[in-house]
Amino acid sequence: MAESTAPPRLRIPGAPLTFEPHAFSRPRPNGHKRPPSGQRFHLWVSGCQMNESDADYLSQGLTAAGFSAVPDLDQADLAILVTCSVRQNAEQKAYGRFRELKAWKRARPGRAIAITGCMANKEKDRLYERLPDLDYRFDMRQYEAFIQDLQGEYETDPAQTGGAILQHGLTAYVPVIFGCNEVCSFCIVPFVRGTERSRPLTDVVEDVTRFALQGVREVTLLGQTVNSYRDPRTKAGLSDLLEAVERIPGIWRVRFLTSHPRHVHDDLLLAIRDLPRVCEHLHLPFQSADDAILKQMRRRYTTDEYRAIISHARDLIPDLSVSTDVIVGYPGETEEQFQKTLALLEEIKFDVVHIQGFSPRPRTTAALHPDDAAPPEKKRRINVLLDAQRRIAEDANRRWLGRTVEVLVERAEDAEVTGRTRQNRVIIGAAPLGAQTGTVRRVLVEQATAWQLRGQVLN
């Protein structure tokens, strides 16, 4: 029996590997395999860290199947777009990139374009009608079937790559739970990524172990609601997973995001406090500080409950940094309601705030209401919050002046290092005696701005 050339299973969980009609490839008129030169692929990634992680796993699978990743689009035979659909401008960005690829495809016979990610799941085969030059659309939950489908089109030789897995840098994103059960009124994620599906703890540990052997020193565990994680067999939670991952040799730092306020419990906070390799950072979106808006958003907590979570977390964890997400211009949001959001920023003093104007998404209940805040008004509210956060962030960073912090060096050049603290602050340190990328150094903080720290590397 001939040996199978199917790529090794990399265990991105989700829906079973079943084909839906035309989900993976548009039939080609000649039907024959491409020449051996057609093995090079180029990835374009837009959106959140989950998309970056999806692209990473896709690259690994393609490489193991005999394809080669190239950084230069002009060298590629296959362009793959990993798209986002959370906001309308993300979709417009993907369509713009596709238009640029049309000329690239027509410049050389045999080139092809594929689309995956949230936009591909949302639009499904309508993409073939909108984009006549599109060759493949696939769901990342079925990426292995897509690779097998590609192998029927391309002549590949897995032996030429030795089953190689792409090398990582110092950091890696590792998905631990897919989908979301919260169904917030503004969010399209449950419709394009499905309901929650947690990976087995042993699979996550195996992935992180492999990354550590490749030189990764910091991992971020990912999920749309990462603190909903439950091992499908043992029901172990996120705190158990953090404990298992931080024991892996070679891993120096562990982070996780994004958390939902409803699922923040003491076991998670104590894991942040007590596990030495888990970083003191919590990303916890609040979206709005008006209870009526929160109820319309279906967030299922009040502003007082959110405030209590942050207060308790800071009591338990010294030097905890907290980042958050905010939406302005939600349908019906008044100036008074917006001012409550501004007041909460001033009160809690977040380290980082990600601010977006409301963007109606198809199939969400929020899209049924008038988008009554005009774009200039949304922009004004965003700028008001940004101005406030700039002051808050600078004050927060100034509290580190004169202190010594631990920095994972991500770049070292010209007697200067750049990295991040355990609290996820960017820091630049003078290193007259030099320092190597990938090392952990102590830096004395001497300057602080809203967006970074500066200091002296201690030898």
C-alpha positions as CSV (number, residue, x, y, z in Angstrom):
1,M,0.0,0.0,0.0
2,A,1.3,3.4,-0.9
3,E,2.4,5.6,2.0
4,S,0.0,8.4,2.7
5,T,1.2,12.0,2.1
6,A,-1.4,13.5,4.3
7,P,0.1,16.1,6.7
8,P,0.5,15.1,10.3
9,R,-2.4,16.0,12.6
10,L,-1.7,19.2,14.6
11,R,-4.8,19.1,16.6
12,I,-6.5,22.4,16.0
13,P,-9.9,21.3,17.4
14,G,-13.3,22.3,16.4
15,A,-15.8,20.9,14.0
16,P,-15.2,17.4,12.6
17,L,-13.1,17.2,9.5
18,T,-16.1,17.0,7.1
19,F,-16.2,18.6,3.6
20,E,-19.1,20.9,2.7
21,P,-19.7,21.4,-1.1
22,H,-17.1,23.7,-2.6
23,A,-15.8,24.7,0.8
24,F,-12.2,24.2,-0.1
25,S,-11.6,24.6,-3.8
26,R,-13.2,26.0,-6.9
27,P,-13.0,23.3,-9.7
28,R,-10.3,24.0,-12.3
29,P,-10.9,23.4,-16.0
30,N,-7.7,21.4,-16.7
31,G,-7.9,19.3,-13.6
32,H,-4.2,18.3,-13.6
33,K,-1.6,18.9,-10.9
34,R,0.6,21.9,-10.9
35,P,4.3,21.7,-11.7
36,P,6.7,21.0,-8.9
37,S,7.6,24.7,-8.7
38,G,4.1,25.5,-7.4
39,Q,4.9,24.8,-3.7
40,R,5.6,28.2,-2.2
41,F,3.0,30.0,-0.1
42,H,2.7,33.5,1.4
43,L,0.5,34.4,4.4
44,W,-1.2,37.7,5.0
45,V,-2.8,38.0,8.4
46,S,-5.3,40.6,9.8
47,G,-7.1,40.8,13.1
48,C,-6.5,39.4,16.5
49,Q,-3.9,37.2,18.1
50,M,-6.2,34.2,17.4
51,N,-5.7,34.8,13.7
52,E,-2.0,35.1,14.2
53,S,-2.1,31.7,16.0
54,D,-4.2,30.2,13.2
55,A,-1.8,31.4,10.6
56,D,1.1,29.8,12.6
57,Y,-0.6,26.4,12.8
58,L,-1.5,26.6,9.1
59,S,2.1,27.4,8.2
60,Q,3.2,24.4,10.2
61,G,0.8,22.1,8.5
62,L,1.7,23.3,5.0
63,T,5.4,23.0,5.7
64,A,5.0,19.5,7.0
65,A,3.1,18.6,3.9
66,G,5.9,19.7,1.6
67,F,5.1,23.4,1.0
68,S,7.6,26.2,1.6
69,A,6.7,29.6,3.3
70,V,8.2,32.7,1.6
71,P,8.2,36.2,3.0
72,D,8.1,37.8,-0.4
73,L,4.7,37.7,-2.2
74,D,6.4,37.8,-5.6
75,Q,8.1,34.5,-4.9
76,A,4.9,32.7,-3.9
77,D,2.6,30.5,-5.9
78,L,-0.2,30.5,-3.3
79,A,-1.4,33.6,-1.4
80,I,-3.5,32.9,1.7
81,L,-5.4,35.6,3.5
82,V,-6.3,35.0,7.2
83,T,-9.1,37.5,7.6
84,C,-11.0,39.3,10.4
85,S,-14.7,40.1,10.5
86,V,-15.1,41.7,13.9
87,R,-15.4,45.2,12.4
88,Q,-16.4,46.4,9.0
89,N,-13.1,48.1,8.4
90,A,-11.3,44.8,8.9
91,E,-13.4,43.3,6.1
92,Q,-12.7,46.3,3.9
93,K,-9.0,45.8,4.5
94,A,-9.2,42.2,3.4
95,Y,-11.1,43.1,0.2
96,G,-8.5,45.8,-0.5
97,R,-5.7,43.3,-0.1
98,F,-7.5,40.9,-2.4
99,R,-7.8,43.5,-5.1
100,E,-4.1,44.0,-4.9
101,L,-3.6,40.2,-5.4
102,K,-5.6,40.1,-8.6
103,A,-2.7,41.6,-10.6
104,W,-0.2,39.4,-8.8
105,K,-2.2,36.3,-9.7
106,R,-2.6,37.2,-13.4
107,A,1.1,38.0,-13.7
108,R,2.1,34.3,-13.7
109,P,0.0,31.3,-14.7
110,G,-0.6,28.8,-11.9
111,R,-0.9,31.2,-9.0
112,A,-3.8,30.9,-6.7
113,I,-5.5,32.8,-3.8
114,A,-7.1,31.3,-0.7
115,I,-9.1,33.0,2.1
116,T,-9.8,31.7,5.6
117,G,-10.6,33.3,8.9
118,C,-13.8,35.0,10.2
119,M,-14.7,36.7,7.0
120,A,-14.5,33.4,5.1
121,N,-16.8,31.8,7.7
122,K,-19.2,34.7,7.6
123,E,-19.5,35.0,3.8
124,K,-19.1,31.3,2.9
125,D,-19.4,30.6,-0.8
126,R,-20.8,34.1,-1.5
127,L,-17.1,35.0,-1.6
128,Y,-16.7,33.1,-4.9
129,E,-19.4,35.3,-6.4
130,R,-17.9,38.5,-5.1
131,L,-14.3,37.5,-5.9
132,P,-14.1,35.7,-9.2
133,D,-10.3,35.3,-8.8
134,L,-10.7,33.4,-5.6
135,D,-9.6,29.8,-5.7
136,Y,-10.1,28.4,-2.2
137,R,-12.2,29.3,0.8
138,F,-11.8,27.2,3.9
139,D,-12.6,27.1,7.6
140,M,-9.6,26.9,10.0
141,R,-11.5,24.3,12.0
142,Q,-11.0,22.1,8.9
143,Y,-7.6,23.3,7.8
144,E,-6.1,19.8,7.5
145,A,-8.7,18.9,4.9
146,F,-7.8,22.0,3.0
147,I,-4.1,21.0,3.0
148,Q,-5.1,17.5,1.7
149,D,-7.1,19.2,-1.0
150,L,-4.1,21.3,-1.9
151,Q,-2.0,18.2,-2.2
152,G,-4.3,17.0,-4.9
153,E,-3.6,20.1,-6.9
154,Y,0.2,20.5,-6.2
155,E,3.0,18.1,-6.5
156,T,4.6,18.2,-3.1
157,D,7.2,16.0,-1.4
158,P,7.0,16.1,2.4
159,A,10.4,14.3,2.6
160,Q,12.0,17.4,1.1
161,T,11.2,19.4,4.3
162,G,11.7,16.4,6.6
163,G,8.4,17.1,8.3
164,A,9.8,20.4,9.3
165,I,8.0,22.7,11.7
166,L,8.5,26.4,11.3
167,Q,10.7,28.0,13.8
168,H,9.3,30.6,16.2
169,G,10.8,33.7,17.8
170,L,10.8,34.2,21.5
171,T,7.1,34.4,21.9
172,A,4.2,32.3,20.7
173,Y,0.4,32.4,20.8
174,V,-1.3,29.1,21.7
175,P,-5.0,28.7,21.3
176,V,-6.6,26.8,24.2
177,I,-10.4,27.4,23.7
178,F,-12.2,28.3,20.5
179,G,-15.5,30.0,19.9
180,C,-17.7,31.9,22.5
181,N,-20.9,31.2,24.4
182,E,-21.4,34.8,25.7
183,V,-23.3,36.0,22.5
184,C,-22.8,39.7,23.3
185,S,-25.2,41.8,21.3
186,F,-22.5,43.5,19.2
187,C,-20.2,40.6,18.6
188,I,-20.0,38.4,15.5
189,V,-17.5,35.9,16.9
190,P,-20.0,33.2,18.0
191,F,-21.5,33.2,14.5
192,V,-18.1,32.8,12.7
193,R,-16.1,30.8,15.3
194,G,-18.9,28.8,16.8
195,T,-19.6,27.8,20.4
196,E,-16.9,27.2,23.0
197,R,-14.6,24.2,22.4
198,S,-11.7,23.7,24.8
199,R,-8.6,21.8,23.8
200,P,-7.4,18.9,26.0
201,L,-4.8,20.1,28.5
202,T,-2.3,17.5,27.3
203,D,-2.5,18.8,23.8
204,V,-1.8,22.3,24.9
205,V,1.2,21.1,27.0
206,E,2.5,19.2,24.0
207,D,2.3,22.2,21.8
208,V,4.0,24.5,24.3
209,T,6.7,21.8,24.9
210,R,7.5,21.8,21.2
211,F,7.6,25.6,21.1
212,A,10.0,25.6,24.0
213,L,12.3,23.2,22.2
214,Q,12.3,25.7,19.3
215,G,13.5,28.5,21.5
216,V,10.1,30.1,22.5
217,R,10.4,31.6,26.0
218,E,7.1,33.3,26.5
219,V,3.6,31.8,25.5
220,T,0.3,33.5,25.5
221,L,-2.7,31.2,26.0
222,L,-5.6,32.4,23.8
223,G,-9.3,32.3,23.8
224,Q,-12.2,34.6,23.0
225,T,-13.2,33.9,26.6
226,V,-10.1,32.2,27.8
227,N,-11.1,31.9,31.4
228,S,-14.1,29.7,30.4
229,Y,-11.5,27.0,29.6
230,R,-12.4,23.5,30.7
231,D,-10.5,20.4,29.7
232,P,-13.1,18.3,27.8
233,R,-12.0,15.1,29.7
234,T,-10.9,16.2,33.2
235,K,-12.8,19.5,33.5
236,A,-9.5,21.2,34.6
237,G,-9.8,25.0,34.4
238,L,-7.5,27.7,33.3
239,S,-5.7,27.9,36.6
240,D,-4.8,24.2,36.2
241,L,-3.7,24.8,32.7
242,L,-1.5,27.7,33.8
243,E,0.1,25.5,36.4
244,A,0.8,22.8,33.9
245,V,2.3,25.1,31.3
246,E,4.5,27.0,33.7
247,R,6.2,23.7,34.6
248,I,7.4,23.1,31.1
249,P,11.2,23.5,30.9
250,G,12.4,26.5,28.8
251,I,9.2,28.5,29.3
252,W,10.0,31.6,31.3
253,R,6.8,33.5,31.0
254,V,3.1,32.7,30.6
255,R,0.3,35.1,29.7
256,F,-3.4,34.6,28.7
257,L,-6.1,36.6,27.1
258,T,-9.0,37.5,26.7
259,S,-10.9,37.1,30.0
260,H,-14.6,37.8,30.6
261,P,-15.5,39.5,33.9
262,R,-18.2,36.9,34.7
263,H,-15.6,34.1,34.9
264,V,-12.9,35.8,37.0
265,H,-12.6,33.7,40.2
266,D,-10.1,33.4,43.0
267,D,-8.4,30.3,41.6
268,L,-7.3,32.3,38.5
269,L,-6.2,35.3,40.5
270,L,-4.3,33.1,42.9
271,A,-2.6,31.4,40.0
272,I,-1.4,34.8,38.8
273,R,-0.2,35.7,42.2
274,D,1.5,32.4,43.2
275,L,2.8,30.8,40.0
276,P,6.2,32.4,39.4
277,R,6.2,32.3,35.6
278,V,2.7,33.6,35.2
279,C,2.9,37.3,34.4
280,E,1.0,39.9,36.5
281,H,-1.2,41.1,33.8
282,L,-5.0,40.8,33.3
283,H,-6.9,41.9,30.1
284,L,-10.5,42.4,31.2
285,P,-12.8,44.3,28.8
286,F,-15.6,46.3,30.4
287,Q,-17.0,47.9,27.1
288,S,-19.2,50.5,28.8
289,A,-19.6,51.9,32.3
290,D,-23.3,52.5,31.9
291,D,-25.5,49.6,33.3
292,A,-28.3,50.2,30.8
293,I,-25.8,49.9,27.9
294,L,-24.2,46.9,29.5
295,K,-27.6,45.2,29.7
296,Q,-28.3,45.9,26.1
297,M,-24.9,44.5,25.2
298,R,-25.8,41.3,27.2
299,R,-22.6,41.5,29.2
300,R,-24.3,40.2,32.3
301,Y,-22.4,42.2,34.9
302,T,-22.9,45.7,36.3
303,T,-20.3,48.5,36.6
304,D,-20.2,48.0,40.3
305,E,-19.5,44.3,39.9
306,Y,-16.7,45.0,37.4
307,R,-15.2,47.6,39.8
308,A,-15.3,45.1,42.6
309,I,-13.4,42.5,40.5
310,I,-10.6,44.9,39.7
311,S,-10.3,46.1,43.3
312,H,-10.2,42.5,44.6
313,A,-7.6,41.5,42.0
314,R,-5.3,44.4,42.9
315,D,-5.6,43.6,46.6
316,L,-4.5,40.0,45.9
317,I,-1.8,40.7,43.3
318,P,0.8,43.5,43.9
319,D,1.9,45.3,40.8
320,L,-1.0,43.8,38.7
321,S,-1.4,45.6,35.4
322,V,-4.9,45.7,33.9
323,S,-5.8,46.4,30.3
324,T,-9.3,46.7,28.9
325,D,-11.6,47.2,25.8
326,V,-14.1,49.9,25.4
327,I,-16.8,50.5,22.7
328,V,-18.1,54.1,22.2
329,G,-21.2,55.0,20.1
330,Y,-23.2,51.9,20.9
331,P,-26.8,52.4,19.6
332,G,-28.6,54.8,21.9
333,E,-25.5,55.8,23.9
334,T,-26.1,59.3,25.2
335,E,-23.4,61.9,26.2
336,E,-24.3,61.2,29.9
337,Q,-23.7,57.5,29.4
338,F,-20.4,58.1,27.6
339,Q,-19.3,60.3,30.5
340,K,-19.7,57.4,32.8
341,T,-17.3,55.4,30.7
342,L,-14.8,58.3,30.9
343,A,-15.3,58.5,34.7
344,L,-14.5,54.8,35.1
345,L,-11.3,55.2,33.1
346,E,-10.3,58.0,35.4
347,E,-11.2,56.0,38.5
348,I,-9.7,52.5,37.7
349,K,-6.7,53.9,35.9
350,F,-6.1,51.1,33.4
351,D,-2.6,50.5,32.1
352,V,-3.8,50.1,28.5
353,V,-7.2,50.8,26.9
354,H,-8.2,49.6,23.5
355,I,-11.0,51.9,22.2
356,Q,-13.3,51.2,19.2
357,G,-16.3,52.9,17.8
358,F,-19.4,50.7,17.5
359,S,-19.5,48.8,14.2
360,P,-22.7,47.0,13.3
361,R,-22.1,43.4,12.3
362,P,-24.5,41.2,10.4
363,R,-26.6,38.7,12.4
364,T,-26.0,40.5,15.7
365,T,-28.9,41.9,17.6
366,A,-27.1,45.3,18.0
367,A,-27.2,45.6,14.2
368,L,-31.0,45.7,14.4
369,H,-30.9,49.1,16.1
370,P,-30.1,52.4,14.4
371,D,-26.4,53.2,14.4
372,D,-27.3,56.6,15.6
373,A,-23.8,58.0,16.5
374,A,-22.4,59.7,13.5
375,P,-18.8,58.8,12.6
376,P,-17.5,62.3,13.7
377,E,-19.2,61.9,17.0
378,K,-17.7,58.4,17.5
379,K,-14.3,59.8,16.6
380,R,-14.7,62.6,19.1
381,R,-15.6,60.2,21.9
382,I,-12.6,58.0,21.0
383,N,-10.3,61.0,21.2
384,V,-11.6,62.1,24.5
385,L,-10.9,58.7,26.0
386,L,-7.5,58.5,24.3
387,D,-6.5,61.9,25.7
388,A,-7.5,60.8,29.2
389,Q,-5.8,57.5,28.9
390,R,-2.6,59.1,27.8
391,R,-2.4,61.0,31.1
392,I,-3.4,58.0,33.1
393,A,-0.8,55.7,31.4
394,E,2.0,58.3,31.9
395,D,1.1,58.5,35.6
396,A,1.0,54.7,35.9
397,N,4.4,54.4,34.2
398,R,6.0,57.1,36.4
399,R,5.3,54.9,39.4
400,W,8.0,52.6,38.1
401,L,10.7,55.2,38.2
402,G,13.6,54.1,40.4
403,R,12.5,50.5,40.5
404,T,14.2,47.5,39.0
405,V,12.1,45.4,36.6
406,E,12.6,42.0,34.9
407,V,12.8,42.3,31.1
408,L,12.7,39.6,28.4
409,V,15.0,41.0,25.7
410,E,13.2,40.9,22.4
411,R,15.7,43.0,20.4
412,A,19.3,43.9,21.1
413,E,21.3,46.3,18.9
414,D,23.6,49.3,19.2
415,A,24.2,48.8,23.0
416,E,20.4,49.1,23.6
417,V,17.8,46.4,24.3
418,T,14.0,46.5,23.8
419,G,11.6,44.1,25.6
420,R,8.6,43.9,27.9
421,T,8.2,43.7,31.6
422,R,6.1,41.1,33.3
423,Q,3.3,43.7,33.4
424,N,3.6,43.9,29.6
425,R,5.1,47.4,29.5
426,V,7.5,48.2,26.7
427,I,10.9,49.2,28.0
428,I,14.2,50.3,26.3
429,G,17.3,49.8,28.2
430,A,20.9,51.1,27.7
431,A,23.3,48.1,27.7
432,P,26.9,49.4,27.3
433,L,28.3,45.9,27.9
434,G,25.8,44.3,25.5
435,A,22.9,41.9,26.0
436,Q,21.6,38.9,24.0
437,T,18.2,38.6,22.5
438,G,16.2,35.9,24.4
439,T,17.7,36.6,27.8
440,V,16.1,38.0,30.9
441,R,17.8,41.1,32.3
442,R,17.2,43.5,35.2
443,V,16.7,47.1,34.2
444,L,16.6,50.1,36.4
445,V,13.8,52.4,35.3
446,E,15.0,56.0,34.8
447,Q,12.5,57.6,32.4
448,A,8.7,57.1,31.8
449,T,6.3,58.2,29.1
450,A,2.7,57.2,28.4
451,W,3.8,54.4,26.1
452,Q,7.2,53.1,27.3
453,L,9.8,53.0,30.0
454,R,13.6,53.7,29.6
455,G,16.4,52.7,31.9
456,Q,19.8,51.1,32.4
457,V,20.5,47.3,32.1
458,L,22.1,46.1,35.3
459,N,25.1,43.7,34.9
